[in-house]
Amino acid sequence: MGVQLLTRRGCHLCEQALAALNQLGIAPEIIDVEGDAQLLQAYDLRLPVVLRDGLVVAEGRIDLSRLRQIEPSL
């Protein structure tokens, strides 16, 4: 499954999370929750959300320092 980034168009926090992941050399699968009613309901107010193998490892304000704390699990 790998690393996934749950996002939506126009989300600046999502863009920051993607940039931080990319700085760590991680190219996540990007999933726009607007296209999936179940994901939208589950994660709407929690975006962005980073999943690894289907499990939430980070959400909300995600920056490089936060990802470095959890990077061994990524």
C-alpha angles and dihedrals in degrees: 000000000000126000121338130186116208109208146144133222115276095019107139092190088054090052090051091049091051091049091050092049090049091051087058090051093253117137104191127198103255116222121188107212091204088077095056121056093201094051091044091053094046100043108020098115095031099062132170098047126177115206128190115195088343096308124113111246099165139005142173116017102019118178136163095271091052092049092048088058091056099028095108087064091050 
